[in-house]
Amino acid sequence: MAVILSQHTRRKNIPQAYIEAVLANPAYTAPDRKDPALTCSFGPVPAFGNRMLRVVYRPEGNDIFVVTAHWDRGAKR
């Protein structure tokens, strides 16, 4: 399984290791409110002060396509 980042996600300059860590071990997941084909995973990133990272993705065959990722101050812990 590969994690594929969209161009939008790559422009955010969030290290791919942070994104992959949240995907591998999220604190919690939820369906995207606007698009049921997407899933949101949330997880704290210890190397970034335990700020919550939100990763929005969809399966693409055996891979995961990350639509976007961003720091989410409003995410519950």
PyMOL Python script that loads the backbone (N, CA, C, O; Angstrom):
from pymol import cmd

cmd.read_pdbstr("""\
ATOM      1  N   MET A   1       0.842  -1.176   0.000  1.00  0.00           N
ATOM      2  CA  MET A   1       0.000   0.000   0.000  1.00  0.00           C
ATOM      3  C   MET A   1       0.886   1.237   0.000  1.00  0.00           C
ATOM      4  O   MET A   1       1.829   1.343   0.784  1.00  0.00           O
ATOM      5  N   ALA A   2       0.573   2.155  -0.877  1.00  0.00           N
ATOM      6  CA  ALA A   2       1.306   3.416  -0.968  1.00  0.00           C
ATOM      7  C   ALA A   2       0.391   4.563  -0.563  1.00  0.00           C
ATOM      8  O   ALA A   2      -0.823   4.503  -0.753  1.00  0.00           O
ATOM      9  N   VAL A   3       0.983   5.591  -0.012  1.00  0.00           N
ATOM     10  CA  VAL A   3       0.252   6.808   0.316  1.00  0.00           C
ATOM     11  C   VAL A   3       0.621   7.832  -0.751  1.00  0.00           C
ATOM     12  O   VAL A   3       1.784   8.208  -0.894  1.00  0.00           O
ATOM     13  N   ILE A   4      -0.382   8.272  -1.491  1.00  0.00           N
ATOM     14  CA  ILE A   4      -0.186   9.220  -2.586  1.00  0.00           C
ATOM     15  C   ILE A   4      -0.716  10.580  -2.139  1.00  0.00           C
ATOM     16  O   ILE A   4      -1.875  10.697  -1.740  1.00  0.00           O
ATOM     17  N   LEU A   5       0.125  11.597  -2.206  1.00  0.00           N
ATOM     18  CA  LEU A   5      -0.278  12.940  -1.804  1.00  0.00           C
ATOM     19  C   LEU A   5      -0.699  13.756  -3.013  1.00  0.00           C
ATOM     20  O   LEU A   5      -0.016  13.757  -4.038  1.00  0.00           O
ATOM     21  N   SER A   6      -1.823  14.449  -2.894  1.00  0.00           N
ATOM     22  CA  SER A   6      -2.250  15.360  -3.953  1.00  0.00           C
ATOM     23  C   SER A   6      -1.271  16.530  -4.018  1.00  0.00           C
ATOM     24  O   SER A   6      -0.506  16.757  -3.080  1.00  0.00           O
ATOM     25  N   GLN A   7      -1.296  17.263  -5.112  1.00  0.00           N
ATOM     26  CA  GLN A   7      -0.436  18.442  -5.231  1.00  0.00           C
ATOM     27  C   GLN A   7      -0.788  19.446  -4.144  1.00  0.00           C
ATOM     28  O   GLN A   7       0.094  20.085  -3.571  1.00  0.00           O
ATOM     29  N   HIS A   8      -2.064  19.582  -3.865  1.00  0.00           N
ATOM     30  CA  HIS A   8      -2.512  20.485  -2.804  1.00  0.00           C
ATOM     31  C   HIS A   8      -1.862  20.111  -1.477  1.00  0.00           C
ATOM     32  O   HIS A   8      -1.379  20.981  -0.752  1.00  0.00           O
ATOM     33  N   THR A   9      -1.848  18.829  -1.160  1.00  0.00           N
ATOM     34  CA  THR A   9      -1.253  18.360   0.092  1.00  0.00           C
ATOM     35  C   THR A   9       0.250  18.613   0.105  1.00  0.00           C
ATOM     36  O   THR A   9       0.792  19.036   1.126  1.00  0.00           O
ATOM     37  N   ARG A  10       0.925  18.365  -0.996  1.00  0.00           N
ATOM     38  CA  ARG A  10       2.376  18.585  -1.052  1.00  0.00           C
ATOM     39  C   ARG A  10       2.723  20.050  -0.838  1.00  0.00           C
ATOM     40  O   ARG A  10       3.756  20.357  -0.242  1.00  0.00           O
ATOM     41  N   ARG A  11       1.881  20.957  -1.311  1.00  0.00           N
ATOM     42  CA  ARG A  11       2.140  22.396  -1.138  1.00  0.00           C
ATOM     43  C   ARG A  11       2.030  22.831   0.320  1.00  0.00           C
ATOM     44  O   ARG A  11       2.550  23.883   0.691  1.00  0.00           O
ATOM     45  N   LYS A  12       1.363  22.039   1.145  1.00  0.00           N
ATOM     46  CA  LYS A  12       1.201  22.375   2.564  1.00  0.00           C
ATOM     47  C   LYS A  12       2.511  22.217   3.344  1.00  0.00           C
ATOM     48  O   LYS A  12       2.638  22.749   4.447  1.00  0.00           O
ATOM     49  N   ASN A  13       3.470  21.501   2.790  1.00  0.00           N
ATOM     50  CA  ASN A  13       4.769  21.271   3.420  1.00  0.00           C
ATOM     51  C   ASN A  13       4.672  20.572   4.771  1.00  0.00           C
ATOM     52  O   ASN A  13       5.494  20.813   5.655  1.00  0.00           O
ATOM     53  N   ILE A  14       3.685  19.720   4.933  1.00  0.00           N
ATOM     54  CA  ILE A  14       3.593  18.873   6.117  1.00  0.00           C
ATOM     55  C   ILE A  14       4.365  17.599   5.781  1.00  0.00           C
ATOM     56  O   ILE A  14       4.086  16.962   4.766  1.00  0.00           O
ATOM     57  N   PRO A  15       5.327  17.221   6.614  1.00  0.00           N
ATOM     58  CA  PRO A  15       6.117  16.028   6.293  1.00  0.00           C
ATOM     59  C   PRO A  15       5.232  14.800   6.073  1.00  0.00           C
ATOM     60  O   PRO A  15       4.293  14.553   6.830  1.00  0.00           O
ATOM     61  N   GLN A  16       5.543  14.044   5.036  1.00  0.00           N
ATOM     62  CA  GLN A  16       4.771  12.854   4.714  1.00  0.00           C
ATOM     63  C   GLN A  16       4.796  11.863   5.868  1.00  0.00           C
ATOM     64  O   GLN A  16       3.834  11.117   6.057  1.00  0.00           O
ATOM     65  N   ALA A  17       5.865  11.840   6.636  1.00  0.00           N
ATOM     66  CA  ALA A  17       5.948  10.928   7.785  1.00  0.00           C
ATOM     67  C   ALA A  17       4.848  11.239   8.800  1.00  0.00           C
ATOM     68  O   ALA A  17       4.291  10.318   9.397  1.00  0.00           O
ATOM     69  N   TYR A  18       4.524  12.519   9.009  1.00  0.00           N
ATOM     70  CA  TYR A  18       3.440  12.898   9.928  1.00  0.00           C
ATOM     71  C   TYR A  18       2.108  12.374   9.402  1.00  0.00           C
ATOM     72  O   TYR A  18       1.305  11.822  10.155  1.00  0.00           O
ATOM     73  N   ILE A  19       1.883  12.554   8.109  1.00  0.00           N
ATOM     74  CA  ILE A  19       0.636  12.115   7.481  1.00  0.00           C
ATOM     75  C   ILE A  19       0.496  10.601   7.594  1.00  0.00           C
ATOM     76  O   ILE A  19      -0.562  10.092   7.965  1.00  0.00           O
ATOM     77  N   GLU A  20       1.566   9.891   7.273  1.00  0.00           N
ATOM     78  CA  GLU A  20       1.527   8.430   7.331  1.00  0.00           C
ATOM     79  C   GLU A  20       1.333   7.932   8.764  1.00  0.00           C
ATOM     80  O   GLU A  20       0.671   6.917   8.977  1.00  0.00           O
ATOM     81  N   ALA A  21       1.900   8.633   9.746  1.00  0.00           N
ATOM     82  CA  ALA A  21       1.728   8.235  11.148  1.00  0.00           C
ATOM     83  C   ALA A  21       0.273   8.369  11.572  1.00  0.00           C
ATOM     84  O   ALA A  21      -0.249   7.506  12.278  1.00  0.00           O
ATOM     85  N   VAL A  22      -0.385   9.441  11.151  1.00  0.00           N
ATOM     86  CA  VAL A  22      -1.805   9.625  11.494  1.00  0.00           C
ATOM     87  C   VAL A  22      -2.654   8.576  10.784  1.00  0.00           C
ATOM     88  O   VAL A  22      -3.594   8.045  11.375  1.00  0.00           O
ATOM     89  N   LEU A  23      -2.341   8.272   9.541  1.00  0.00           N
ATOM     90  CA  LEU A  23      -3.100   7.249   8.817  1.00  0.00           C
ATOM     91  C   LEU A  23      -2.920   5.869   9.447  1.00  0.00           C
ATOM     92  O   LEU A  23      -3.860   5.076   9.495  1.00  0.00           O
ATOM     93  N   ALA A  24      -1.717   5.590   9.927  1.00  0.00           N
ATOM     94  CA  ALA A  24      -1.439   4.274  10.512  1.00  0.00           C
ATOM     95  C   ALA A  24      -2.041   4.106  11.899  1.00  0.00           C
ATOM     96  O   ALA A  24      -2.413   2.999  12.289  1.00  0.00           O
ATOM     97  N   ASN A  25      -2.137   5.208  12.647  1.00  0.00           N
ATOM     98  CA  ASN A  25      -2.604   5.120  14.029  1.00  0.00           C
ATOM     99  C   ASN A  25      -3.391   6.374  14.407  1.00  0.00           C
ATOM    100  O   ASN A  25      -2.926   7.164  15.230  1.00  0.00           O
ATOM    101  N   PRO A  26      -4.573   6.572  13.822  1.00  0.00           N
ATOM    102  CA  PRO A  26      -5.335   7.785  14.125  1.00  0.00           C
ATOM    103  C   PRO A  26      -5.927   7.747  15.533  1.00  0.00           C
ATOM    104  O   PRO A  26      -6.241   6.682  16.063  1.00  0.00           O
ATOM    105  N   ALA A  27      -6.071   8.932  16.125  1.00  0.00           N
ATOM    106  CA  ALA A  27      -6.770   9.037  17.408  1.00  0.00           C
ATOM    107  C   ALA A  27      -8.247   8.726  17.181  1.00  0.00           C
ATOM    108  O   ALA A  27      -8.890   8.079  18.008  1.00  0.00           O
ATOM    109  N   TYR A  28      -8.777   9.195  16.051  1.00  0.00           N
ATOM    110  CA  TYR A  28     -10.136   8.855  15.648  1.00  0.00           C
ATOM    111  C   TYR A  28     -10.328   9.182  14.171  1.00  0.00           C
ATOM    112  O   TYR A  28      -9.569   9.959  13.591  1.00  0.00           O
ATOM    113  N   THR A  29     -11.341   8.584  13.578  1.00  0.00           N
ATOM    114  CA  THR A  29     -11.702   8.838  12.183  1.00  0.00           C
ATOM    115  C   THR A  29     -13.180   9.181  12.105  1.00  0.00           C
ATOM    116  O   THR A  29     -13.964   8.838  12.990  1.00  0.00           O
ATOM    117  N   ALA A  30     -13.539   9.862  11.033  1.00  0.00           N
ATOM    118  CA  ALA A  30     -14.932  10.234  10.803  1.00  0.00           C
ATOM    119  C   ALA A  30     -15.125  10.406   9.301  1.00  0.00           C
ATOM    120  O   ALA A  30     -14.182  10.754   8.590  1.00  0.00           O
ATOM    121  N   PRO A  31     -16.344  10.163   8.812  1.00  0.00           N
ATOM    122  CA  PRO A  31     -16.598  10.441   7.396  1.00  0.00           C
ATOM    123  C   PRO A  31     -16.550  11.952   7.171  1.00  0.00           C
ATOM    124  O   PRO A  31     -16.888  12.733   8.060  1.00  0.00           O
ATOM    125  N   ASP A  32     -16.135  12.346   5.993  1.00  0.00           N
ATOM    126  CA  ASP A  32     -16.117  13.763   5.646  1.00  0.00           C
ATOM    127  C   ASP A  32     -17.549  14.276   5.598  1.00  0.00           C
ATOM    128  O   ASP A  32     -18.435  13.595   5.083  1.00  0.00           O
ATOM    129  N   ARG A  33     -17.778  15.458   6.125  1.00  0.00           N
ATOM    130  CA  ARG A  33     -19.144  16.001   6.188  1.00  0.00           C
ATOM    131  C   ARG A  33     -19.694  16.375   4.820  1.00  0.00           C
ATOM    132  O   ARG A  33     -20.907  16.357   4.614  1.00  0.00           O
ATOM    133  N   LYS A  34     -18.810  16.716   3.879  1.00  0.00           N
ATOM    134  CA  LYS A  34     -19.274  17.173   2.569  1.00  0.00           C
ATOM    135  C   LYS A  34     -19.238  16.097   1.488  1.00  0.00           C
ATOM    136  O   LYS A  34     -20.010  16.147   0.531  1.00  0.00           O
ATOM    137  N   ASP A  35     -18.341  15.125   1.643  1.00  0.00           N
ATOM    138  CA  ASP A  35     -18.184  14.103   0.613  1.00  0.00           C
ATOM    139  C   ASP A  35     -18.094  12.730   1.271  1.00  0.00           C
ATOM    140  O   ASP A  35     -17.078  12.417   1.892  1.00  0.00           O
ATOM    141  N   PRO A  36     -19.132  11.902   1.152  1.00  0.00           N
ATOM    142  CA  PRO A  36     -19.125  10.598   1.812  1.00  0.00           C
ATOM    143  C   PRO A  36     -18.065   9.628   1.274  1.00  0.00           C
ATOM    144  O   PRO A  36     -17.816   8.591   1.888  1.00  0.00           O
ATOM    145  N   ALA A  37     -17.450   9.947   0.151  1.00  0.00           N
ATOM    146  CA  ALA A  37     -16.398   9.086  -0.382  1.00  0.00           C
ATOM    147  C   ALA A  37     -15.065   9.311   0.328  1.00  0.00           C
ATOM    148  O   ALA A  37     -14.119   8.542   0.155  1.00  0.00           O
ATOM    149  N   LEU A  38     -15.005  10.375   1.129  1.00  0.00           N
ATOM    150  CA  LEU A  38     -13.767  10.724   1.819  1.00  0.00           C
ATOM    151  C   LEU A  38     -13.849  10.387   3.297  1.00  0.00           C
ATOM    152  O   LEU A  38     -14.929  10.384   3.888  1.00  0.00           O
ATOM    153  N   THR A  39     -12.701  10.105   3.882  1.00  0.00           N
ATOM    154  CA  THR A  39     -12.582   9.837   5.314  1.00  0.00           C
ATOM    155  C   THR A  39     -11.594  10.823   5.906  1.00  0.00           C
ATOM    156  O   THR A  39     -10.605  11.185   5.267  1.00  0.00           O
ATOM    157  N   CYS A  40     -11.866  11.258   7.136  1.00  0.00           N
ATOM    158  CA  CYS A  40     -10.969  12.149   7.864  1.00  0.00           C
ATOM    159  C   CYS A  40     -10.365  11.383   9.031  1.00  0.00           C
ATOM    160  O   CYS A  40     -11.088  10.785   9.828  1.00  0.00           O
ATOM    161  N   SER A  41      -9.062  11.401   9.131  1.00  0.00           N
ATOM    162  CA  SER A  41      -8.371  10.816  10.276  1.00  0.00           C
ATOM    163  C   SER A  41      -7.670  11.939  11.020  1.00  0.00           C
ATOM    164  O   SER A  41      -7.093  12.841  10.410  1.00  0.00           O
ATOM    165  N   PHE A  42      -7.726  11.875  12.344  1.00  0.00           N
ATOM    166  CA  PHE A  42      -7.140  12.900  13.192  1.00  0.00           C
ATOM    167  C   PHE A  42      -6.138  12.242  14.120  1.00  0.00           C
ATOM    168  O   PHE A  42      -6.366  11.138  14.613  1.00  0.00           O
ATOM    169  N   GLY A  43      -5.034  12.920  14.352  1.00  0.00           N
ATOM    170  CA  GLY A  43      -4.056  12.389  15.290  1.00  0.00           C
ATOM    171  C   GLY A  43      -3.084  13.450  15.741  1.00  0.00           C
ATOM    172  O   GLY A  43      -2.732  14.343  14.971  1.00  0.00           O
ATOM    173  N   PRO A  44      -2.644  13.361  16.994  1.00  0.00           N
ATOM    174  CA  PRO A  44      -1.643  14.304  17.486  1.00  0.00           C
ATOM    175  C   PRO A  44      -0.263  13.944  16.934  1.00  0.00           C
ATOM    176  O   PRO A  44       0.061  12.771  16.749  1.00  0.00           O
ATOM    177  N   VAL A  45       0.529  14.965  16.680  1.00  0.00           N
ATOM    178  CA  VAL A  45       1.886  14.757  16.186  1.00  0.00           C
ATOM    179  C   VAL A  45       2.850  15.228  17.277  1.00  0.00           C
ATOM    180  O   VAL A  45       3.051  16.429  17.450  1.00  0.00           O
ATOM    181  N   PRO A  46       3.447  14.281  18.013  1.00  0.00           N
ATOM    182  CA  PRO A  46       4.335  14.644  19.120  1.00  0.00           C
ATOM    183  C   PRO A  46       5.475  15.579  18.711  1.00  0.00           C
ATOM    184  O   PRO A  46       5.842  16.479  19.468  1.00  0.00           O
ATOM    185  N   ALA A  47       6.034  15.371  17.521  1.00  0.00           N
ATOM    186  CA  ALA A  47       7.155  16.195  17.068  1.00  0.00           C
ATOM    187  C   ALA A  47       6.737  17.628  16.752  1.00  0.00           C
ATOM    188  O   ALA A  47       7.587  18.487  16.515  1.00  0.00           O
ATOM    189  N   PHE A  48       5.432  17.885  16.747  1.00  0.00           N
ATOM    190  CA  PHE A  48       4.924  19.226  16.445  1.00  0.00           C
ATOM    191  C   PHE A  48       4.060  19.719  17.605  1.00  0.00           C
ATOM    192  O   PHE A  48       3.028  20.355  17.392  1.00  0.00           O
ATOM    193  N   GLY A  49       4.486  19.423  18.829  1.00  0.00           N
ATOM    194  CA  GLY A  49       3.791  19.906  20.015  1.00  0.00           C
ATOM    195  C   GLY A  49       2.442  19.256  20.248  1.00  0.00           C
ATOM    196  O   GLY A  49       1.566  19.856  20.871  1.00  0.00           O
ATOM    197  N   ASN A  50       2.259  18.039  19.757  1.00  0.00           N
ATOM    198  CA  ASN A  50       0.985  17.301  19.876  1.00  0.00           C
ATOM    199  C   ASN A  50      -0.184  18.018  19.224  1.00  0.00           C
ATOM    200  O   ASN A  50      -1.336  17.769  19.580  1.00  0.00           O
ATOM    201  N   ARG A  51       0.091  18.904  18.273  1.00  0.00           N
ATOM    202  CA  ARG A  51      -1.009  19.519  17.521  1.00  0.00           C
ATOM    203  C   ARG A  51      -1.713  18.442  16.720  1.00  0.00           C
ATOM    204  O   ARG A  51      -1.089  17.493  16.246  1.00  0.00           O
ATOM    205  N   MET A  52      -3.030  18.603  16.572  1.00  0.00           N
ATOM    206  CA  MET A  52      -3.828  17.618  15.852  1.00  0.00           C
ATOM    207  C   MET A  52      -3.700  17.839  14.338  1.00  0.00           C
ATOM    208  O   MET A  52      -3.875  18.948  13.832  1.00  0.00           O
ATOM    209  N   LEU A  53      -3.395  16.765  13.652  1.00  0.00           N
ATOM    210  CA  LEU A  53      -3.311  16.790  12.197  1.00  0.00           C
ATOM    211  C   LEU A  53      -4.543  16.095  11.645  1.00  0.00           C
ATOM    212  O   LEU A  53      -4.874  14.977  12.041  1.00  0.00           O
ATOM    213  N   ARG A  54      -5.205  16.762  10.739  1.00  0.00           N
ATOM    214  CA  ARG A  54      -6.378  16.194  10.055  1.00  0.00           C
ATOM    215  C   ARG A  54      -5.933  15.766   8.659  1.00  0.00           C
ATOM    216  O   ARG A  54      -5.369  16.561   7.907  1.00  0.00           O
ATOM    217  N   VAL A  55      -6.190  14.509   8.324  1.00  0.00           N
ATOM    218  CA  VAL A  55      -5.819  13.968   7.014  1.00  0.00           C
ATOM    219  C   VAL A  55      -7.101  13.492   6.336  1.00  0.00           C
ATOM    220  O   VAL A  55      -7.807  12.630   6.859  1.00  0.00           O
ATOM    221  N   VAL A  56      -7.392  14.058   5.176  1.00  0.00           N
ATOM    222  CA  VAL A  56      -8.596  13.709   4.417  1.00  0.00           C
ATOM    223  C   VAL A  56      -8.147  12.869   3.216  1.00  0.00           C
ATOM    224  O   VAL A  56      -7.292  13.283   2.433  1.00  0.00           O
ATOM    225  N   TYR A  57      -8.743  11.689   3.092  1.00  0.00           N
ATOM    226  CA  TYR A  57      -8.258  10.752   2.074  1.00  0.00           C
ATOM    227  C   TYR A  57      -9.386   9.871   1.555  1.00  0.00           C
ATOM    228  O   TYR A  57     -10.505   9.862   2.066  1.00  0.00           O
ATOM    229  N   ARG A  58      -9.023   9.124   0.502  1.00  0.00           N
ATOM    230  CA  ARG A  58      -9.930   8.110  -0.041  1.00  0.00           C
ATOM    231  C   ARG A  58      -9.088   6.939  -0.520  1.00  0.00           C
ATOM    232  O   ARG A  58      -7.928   7.114  -0.894  1.00  0.00           O
ATOM    233  N   PRO A  59      -9.668   5.749  -0.510  1.00  0.00           N
ATOM    234  CA  PRO A  59      -8.931   4.613  -1.056  1.00  0.00           C
ATOM    235  C   PRO A  59      -8.852   4.745  -2.579  1.00  0.00           C
ATOM    236  O   PRO A  59      -9.776   5.236  -3.228  1.00  0.00           O
ATOM    237  N   GLU A  60      -7.747   4.304  -3.114  1.00  0.00           N
ATOM    238  CA  GLU A  60      -7.566   4.297  -4.567  1.00  0.00           C
ATOM    239  C   GLU A  60      -6.895   2.971  -4.922  1.00  0.00           C
ATOM    240  O   GLU A  60      -5.670   2.874  -4.996  1.00  0.00           O
ATOM    241  N   GLY A  61      -7.729   1.953  -5.141  1.00  0.00           N
ATOM    242  CA  GLY A  61      -7.204   0.604  -5.334  1.00  0.00           C
ATOM    243  C   GLY A  61      -6.612   0.131  -4.018  1.00  0.00           C
ATOM    244  O   GLY A  61      -7.278   0.179  -2.984  1.00  0.00           O
ATOM    245  N   ASN A  62      -5.376  -0.320  -4.047  1.00  0.00           N
ATOM    246  CA  ASN A  62      -4.684  -0.737  -2.826  1.00  0.00           C
ATOM    247  C   ASN A  62      -3.981   0.418  -2.124  1.00  0.00           C
ATOM    248  O   ASN A  62      -3.393   0.240  -1.058  1.00  0.00           O
ATOM    249  N   ASP A  63      -4.043   1.588  -2.721  1.00  0.00           N
ATOM    250  CA  ASP A  63      -3.342   2.748  -2.190  1.00  0.00           C
ATOM    251  C   ASP A  63      -4.306   3.696  -1.469  1.00  0.00           C
ATOM    252  O   ASP A  63      -5.523   3.511  -1.492  1.00  0.00           O
ATOM    253  N   ILE A  64      -3.729   4.706  -0.836  1.00  0.00           N
ATOM    254  CA  ILE A  64      -4.511   5.758  -0.183  1.00  0.00           C
ATOM    255  C   ILE A  64      -4.144   7.066  -0.851  1.00  0.00           C
ATOM    256  O   ILE A  64      -2.968   7.424  -0.921  1.00  0.00           O
ATOM    257  N   PHE A  65      -5.150   7.785  -1.346  1.00  0.00           N
ATOM    258  CA  PHE A  65      -4.935   9.095  -1.969  1.00  0.00           C
ATOM    259  C   PHE A  65      -5.313  10.163  -0.957  1.00  0.00           C
ATOM    260  O   PHE A  65      -6.474  10.260  -0.560  1.00  0.00           O
ATOM    261  N   VAL A  66      -4.345  10.963  -0.539  1.00  0.00           N
ATOM    262  CA  VAL A  66      -4.576  12.025   0.434  1.00  0.00           C
ATOM    263  C   VAL A  66      -4.979  13.288  -0.311  1.00  0.00           C
ATOM    264  O   VAL A  66      -4.199  13.850  -1.080  1.00  0.00           O
ATOM    265  N   VAL A  67      -6.214  13.724  -0.069  1.00  0.00           N
ATOM    266  CA  VAL A  67      -6.750  14.915  -0.723  1.00  0.00           C
ATOM    267  C   VAL A  67      -6.155  16.167  -0.092  1.00  0.00           C
ATOM    268  O   VAL A  67      -5.737  17.087  -0.795  1.00  0.00           O
ATOM    269  N   THR A  68      -6.119  16.198   1.248  1.00  0.00           N
ATOM    270  CA  THR A  68      -5.532  17.327   1.961  1.00  0.00           C
ATOM    271  C   THR A  68      -5.139  16.903   3.363  1.00  0.00           C
ATOM    272  O   THR A  68      -5.593  15.877   3.871  1.00  0.00           O
ATOM    273  N   ALA A  69      -4.297  17.701   3.972  1.00  0.00           N
ATOM    274  CA  ALA A  69      -3.912  17.520   5.373  1.00  0.00           C
ATOM    275  C   ALA A  69      -3.672  18.908   5.932  1.00  0.00           C
ATOM    276  O   ALA A  69      -3.092  19.765   5.264  1.00  0.00           O
ATOM    277  N   HIS A  70      -4.113  19.124   7.144  1.00  0.00           N
ATOM    278  CA  HIS A  70      -3.862  20.425   7.773  1.00  0.00           C
ATOM    279  C   HIS A  70      -3.948  20.304   9.285  1.00  0.00           C
ATOM    280  O   HIS A  70      -4.541  19.367   9.820  1.00  0.00           O
ATOM    281  N   TRP A  71      -3.342  21.275   9.961  1.00  0.00           N
ATOM    282  CA  TRP A  71      -3.409  21.333  11.418  1.00  0.00           C
ATOM    283  C   TRP A  71      -4.776  21.812  11.797  1.00  0.00           C
ATOM    284  O   TRP A  71      -5.245  22.823  11.274  1.00  0.00           O
ATOM    285  N   ASP A  72      -5.435  21.110  12.699  1.00  0.00           N
ATOM    286  CA  ASP A  72      -6.838  21.386  13.041  1.00  0.00           C
ATOM    287  C   ASP A  72      -6.942  21.771  14.512  1.00  0.00           C
ATOM    288  O   ASP A  72      -6.975  20.910  15.391  1.00  0.00           O
ATOM    289  N   ARG A  73      -6.993  23.072  14.766  1.00  0.00           N
ATOM    290  CA  ARG A  73      -7.062  23.561  16.139  1.00  0.00           C
ATOM    291  C   ARG A  73      -8.381  23.230  16.809  1.00  0.00           C
ATOM    292  O   ARG A  73      -8.448  23.148  18.035  1.00  0.00           O
ATOM    293  N   GLY A  74      -9.432  23.040  16.023  1.00  0.00           N
ATOM    294  CA  GLY A  74     -10.750  22.758  16.589  1.00  0.00           C
ATOM    295  C   GLY A  74     -11.031  21.283  16.814  1.00  0.00           C
ATOM    296  O   GLY A  74     -12.096  20.927  17.316  1.00  0.00           O
ATOM    297  N   ALA A  75     -10.088  20.419  16.448  1.00  0.00           N
ATOM    298  CA  ALA A  75     -10.313  18.979  16.586  1.00  0.00           C
ATOM    299  C   ALA A  75     -10.287  18.587  18.052  1.00  0.00           C
ATOM    300  O   ALA A  75      -9.474  19.081  18.833  1.00  0.00           O
ATOM    301  N   LYS A  76     -11.201  17.682  18.410  1.00  0.00           N
ATOM    302  CA  LYS A  76     -11.213  17.199  19.788  1.00  0.00           C
ATOM    303  C   LYS A  76     -10.031  16.268  20.004  1.00  0.00           C
ATOM    304  O   LYS A  76      -9.555  15.625  19.068  1.00  0.00           O
ATOM    305  N   ARG A  77      -9.576  16.202  21.206  1.00  0.00           N
ATOM    306  CA  ARG A  77      -8.417  15.354  21.539  1.00  0.00           C
ATOM    307  C   ARG A  77      -8.857  14.089  22.197  1.00  0.00           C
ATOM    308  O   ARG A  77      -8.023  13.253  22.548  1.00  0.00           O
TER     309      ARG A  77
END
""", "prot")
cmd.dss("prot")
cmd.show_as("cartoon", "prot")
cmd.util.cbc("prot")
cmd.orient("prot")
